[in-house]
Amino acid sequence: MLGEMLESVRKTGPLVHNITNYVTANDCANILLACGASPIMADEEEEAEEISALCRATNINLGTLNRRSIPAMLKAGKAAAALGHPVLLDPVGAGASQLRTETAGRLLEEIPFSIVRANMSEIRALAQGQGESRGVDACAEDRVSRENLPQALDFIRSFAKKIGAVVSVSGEIDIISDGERAFCVYNGRPEMSAVTGTGCMLSAMTGAYAGANPGKLLEAAAAAVCAMGVCGELAFARMGPLDGNAGYKNYIIDAVYNLNAETLERRAKIELW
């Protein structure tokens, strides 16, 4: 299943429209190229609908939110959804400020998102309309562990069912659910949190996997999460004594570029709940 999702991306090379943040735009473009997709970054309201219509998927990221880009997000998301293209929301920092929380809520109300990808604190902020976060990071109390996994799964299933979208939650244990089925993924390295933009890169890559596999969004989102986690592990194994987080980021992108279906299937640590 996972390898099939990856090979579909390589075969179709989906064009992904990204309205993303200026901190990680270059990394998101490179991760899309590495996985076999093509990126386009466009956040001007005047062209948002046209660009999304050209693409197989649209990725909306609130990382460096500003008032100017919100109308473009709304137009791009609505245009993509009207054409039946997958639309992904990454509500970066939801709960950290009123503007972010309200904007994420408005986007959810007006756009029928296919996938919402976030950390647990951001998901709680969306579910409750308010919340707390450490900037763009999850709060310690929202950490998902083996002990609280059943409760976390119930919460994510409930939220996914409420919004009618696949919800992909990143953490020590990743959870991906469509409201009924749920996958738990145990790949990745804690050192990935020291690299700015791994979450944004994952959102972009999830957009590519969704665009290449529009009829299997849950499986596509799970495959993207597994791929990123596996590549984090492969990249860390390549680290030398003089390497740091900058080299690690490049090794992750290299690992995505070189990842094949057999390696993904063999190394993935995934459970269906």
C-alpha positions as CSV (number, residue, x, y, z in Angstrom):
1,M,0.0,0.0,0.0
2,L,2.7,2.5,1.0
3,G,4.9,1.7,-1.9
4,E,2.0,2.0,-4.3
5,M,1.4,5.6,-3.0
6,L,5.0,6.5,-3.5
7,E,5.2,5.0,-7.0
8,S,2.1,6.9,-8.0
9,V,3.8,10.2,-7.1
10,R,6.9,9.3,-9.1
11,K,4.8,8.2,-12.1
12,T,2.3,11.2,-12.3
13,G,4.6,14.0,-11.0
14,P,1.7,16.1,-9.6
15,L,2.0,19.8,-9.6
16,V,1.3,21.2,-6.1
17,H,0.2,24.8,-5.4
18,N,1.7,26.0,-2.2
19,I,0.6,29.1,-0.3
20,T,3.2,28.6,2.4
21,N,5.5,30.6,4.6
22,Y,8.7,32.4,3.6
23,V,10.8,30.6,6.2
24,T,10.4,27.2,4.5
25,A,9.2,27.9,0.9
26,N,12.5,26.8,-0.6
27,D,12.6,23.6,1.5
28,C,9.0,22.8,0.5
29,A,9.9,23.2,-3.1
30,N,12.9,21.0,-2.8
31,I,11.1,18.2,-0.9
32,L,8.4,18.2,-3.7
33,L,11.0,17.9,-6.4
34,A,12.8,15.2,-4.3
35,C,9.6,13.0,-4.0
36,G,8.9,13.3,-7.7
37,A,6.3,16.1,-7.7
38,S,6.5,19.7,-9.0
39,P,6.1,22.8,-6.8
40,I,4.5,26.2,-7.5
41,M,4.5,28.9,-4.9
42,A,1.8,31.6,-5.5
43,D,0.1,33.7,-2.9
44,E,-1.2,36.6,-5.0
45,E,-5.0,36.9,-4.8
46,E,-5.4,37.9,-8.4
47,E,-3.9,34.6,-9.7
48,A,-4.8,32.2,-6.9
49,E,-7.8,30.5,-8.6
50,E,-6.0,30.1,-11.9
51,I,-2.9,28.5,-10.3
52,S,-4.9,26.1,-8.2
53,A,-6.9,25.1,-11.3
54,L,-3.6,24.1,-13.0
55,C,-2.5,21.9,-10.1
56,R,-3.3,18.4,-8.8
57,A,-3.4,19.6,-5.1
58,T,-3.3,22.8,-3.1
59,N,-1.3,23.1,0.2
60,I,-2.3,26.1,2.5
61,N,0.1,26.8,5.3
62,L,-0.3,29.5,7.9
63,G,3.4,29.7,9.0
64,T,4.0,33.4,8.3
65,L,0.4,34.5,8.2
66,N,-0.5,37.9,7.0
67,R,-3.7,39.7,6.0
68,R,-2.7,40.0,2.4
69,S,-2.5,36.3,1.7
70,I,-5.7,35.3,3.4
71,P,-8.0,36.1,0.4
72,A,-5.6,34.1,-1.8
73,M,-5.9,31.2,0.5
74,L,-9.7,31.3,0.4
75,K,-9.8,31.6,-3.4
76,A,-7.2,28.9,-4.0
77,G,-8.8,26.5,-1.7
78,K,-12.3,27.0,-3.0
79,A,-11.1,26.7,-6.7
80,A,-9.3,23.5,-6.0
81,A,-12.1,22.0,-4.1
82,A,-14.6,22.9,-6.8
83,L,-12.5,20.9,-9.3
84,G,-12.3,17.9,-6.9
85,H,-8.6,18.4,-6.2
86,P,-7.3,17.6,-2.8
87,V,-6.8,20.7,-0.5
88,L,-4.6,20.5,2.6
89,L,-4.5,22.9,5.6
90,D,-1.4,23.2,7.8
91,P,-2.7,25.5,10.6
92,V,0.8,26.5,11.9
93,G,0.6,28.1,15.3
94,A,-3.1,27.8,15.7
95,G,-3.8,28.7,19.3
96,A,-0.7,30.9,19.5
97,S,-2.6,34.1,18.5
98,Q,-6.2,35.2,17.9
99,L,-5.5,35.9,14.2
100,R,-4.1,32.5,13.5
101,T,-6.8,30.7,15.4
102,E,-9.6,32.7,13.8
103,T,-8.1,32.4,10.3
104,A,-7.7,28.7,10.6
105,G,-11.4,28.5,11.8
106,R,-12.6,30.6,8.9
107,L,-10.7,28.5,6.4
108,L,-12.2,25.4,7.8
109,E,-15.7,26.9,7.6
110,E,-15.4,28.1,4.0
111,I,-13.2,25.4,2.3
112,P,-14.0,21.7,2.2
113,F,-10.5,20.5,3.1
114,S,-9.4,17.0,2.2
115,I,-6.6,16.8,4.8
116,V,-5.6,18.8,7.9
117,R,-2.0,18.2,9.0
118,A,-0.8,19.7,12.3
119,N,0.6,18.9,15.7
120,M,-1.7,18.0,18.6
121,S,-1.8,21.4,20.1
122,E,-2.9,23.0,16.8
123,I,-5.6,20.4,16.4
124,R,-6.9,21.0,19.9
125,A,-7.0,24.8,19.1
126,L,-9.0,24.1,16.0
127,A,-11.4,21.8,17.8
128,Q,-11.9,24.2,20.7
129,G,-11.6,27.5,18.9
130,Q,-8.7,28.5,21.3
131,G,-5.6,26.9,22.7
132,E,-2.1,27.2,23.8
133,S,1.1,26.4,22.0
134,R,4.8,27.1,22.2
135,G,4.8,29.3,19.1
136,V,4.6,26.6,16.3
137,D,5.4,23.7,18.6
138,A,3.1,21.4,20.5
139,C,2.7,21.8,24.2
140,A,4.3,19.1,26.4
141,E,0.9,18.1,27.8
142,D,-0.3,17.3,24.3
143,R,2.4,14.7,23.8
144,V,1.0,11.4,22.5
145,S,2.4,8.3,24.2
146,R,1.6,4.6,24.3
147,E,-0.2,5.3,27.6
148,N,-2.6,7.9,26.3
149,L,-2.8,6.7,22.7
150,P,-6.4,5.3,22.9
151,Q,-7.6,8.7,24.2
152,A,-5.7,10.5,21.5
153,L,-7.1,8.2,18.8
154,D,-10.7,8.9,20.0
155,F,-10.1,12.6,19.9
156,I,-8.6,12.6,16.4
157,R,-11.3,10.3,15.0
158,S,-14.0,12.6,16.4
159,F,-12.4,15.7,15.0
160,A,-11.8,14.1,11.6
161,K,-15.5,13.0,11.5
162,K,-16.6,16.5,12.5
163,I,-14.8,18.3,9.8
164,G,-15.1,15.6,7.1
165,A,-11.4,15.4,6.4
166,V,-8.4,13.2,6.9
167,V,-6.5,14.5,10.0
168,S,-2.8,13.9,10.1
169,V,-1.2,14.6,13.5
170,S,2.6,14.7,13.9
171,G,4.4,13.8,17.1
172,E,6.4,11.1,18.7
173,I,3.6,8.8,17.5
174,D,1.9,10.1,14.4
175,I,-1.8,9.6,14.0
176,I,-3.7,9.7,10.7
177,S,-7.5,9.2,10.6
178,D,-10.5,9.7,8.4
179,G,-12.9,9.5,11.3
180,E,-13.3,5.8,11.1
181,R,-10.0,4.1,10.4
182,A,-6.8,5.3,11.9
183,F,-3.1,4.7,11.3
184,C,-0.4,5.1,13.9
185,V,3.2,5.6,12.6
186,Y,6.3,5.2,14.7
187,N,9.0,6.3,12.3
188,G,11.2,9.3,12.6
189,R,13.9,10.8,14.9
190,P,13.6,13.3,17.7
191,E,16.4,15.3,16.1
192,M,14.0,16.2,13.3
193,S,12.5,18.8,15.6
194,A,15.8,20.7,15.5
195,V,15.3,21.3,11.7
196,T,13.1,24.2,10.9
197,G,10.4,23.3,8.4
198,T,10.2,19.5,8.6
199,G,6.4,19.9,9.3
200,C,6.0,22.3,6.4
201,M,7.9,19.9,4.2
202,L,5.7,17.0,5.3
203,S,2.6,19.1,4.5
204,A,3.9,19.8,1.0
205,M,4.8,16.2,0.4
206,T,1.4,15.1,1.7
207,G,-0.1,17.3,-0.9
208,A,1.9,15.5,-3.6
209,Y,0.9,12.1,-2.3
210,A,-2.8,13.2,-2.1
211,G,-2.6,14.7,-5.6
212,A,-1.2,11.5,-7.0
213,N,-3.7,9.3,-5.1
214,P,-6.9,11.4,-4.8
215,G,-9.1,8.3,-4.3
216,K,-7.1,7.1,-1.3
217,L,-6.5,10.1,0.8
218,L,-6.1,8.3,4.1
219,E,-3.5,5.9,2.7
220,A,-1.8,8.7,0.8
221,A,-1.4,10.8,4.0
222,A,-0.2,7.8,6.0
223,A,2.4,7.0,3.2
224,A,3.7,10.6,3.2
225,V,4.1,10.5,7.0
226,C,5.9,7.1,6.8
227,A,8.1,8.4,4.0
228,M,9.2,11.4,6.0
229,G,9.8,9.4,9.1
230,V,11.8,6.8,7.3
231,C,13.9,9.5,5.5
232,G,14.5,11.1,8.9
233,E,16.0,7.9,10.1
234,L,18.1,7.3,7.0
235,A,19.4,10.8,7.1
236,F,20.4,10.6,10.7
237,A,22.3,7.4,10.0
238,R,24.4,9.4,7.5
239,M,25.3,12.1,10.0
240,G,29.0,12.5,10.8
241,P,30.7,14.1,13.9
242,L,30.8,17.5,12.2
243,D,27.3,17.5,10.9
244,G,24.5,19.6,12.5
245,N,20.9,20.5,11.8
246,A,21.7,22.2,8.5
247,G,23.4,19.1,7.1
248,Y,20.6,16.9,8.6
249,K,18.0,18.9,6.6
250,N,19.8,18.3,3.4
251,Y,20.3,14.7,4.2
252,I,16.5,14.4,4.7
253,I,15.8,15.9,1.3
254,D,18.5,13.6,-0.3
255,A,16.8,10.6,1.4
256,V,13.4,11.5,0.0
257,Y,15.0,11.8,-3.4
258,N,16.5,8.3,-3.2
259,L,13.6,6.6,-1.4
260,N,12.0,3.7,-3.3
261,A,8.9,1.6,-2.7
262,E,10.7,-1.4,-1.4
263,T,12.6,0.6,1.2
264,L,9.5,2.4,2.3
265,E,7.5,-0.8,2.7
266,R,10.4,-2.5,4.6
267,R,11.2,0.2,7.0
268,A,7.7,1.6,7.7
269,K,6.5,1.2,11.3
270,I,2.7,1.5,10.9
271,E,-0.3,0.1,12.6
272,L,-4.0,0.2,11.7
273,W,-6.3,0.9,14.6
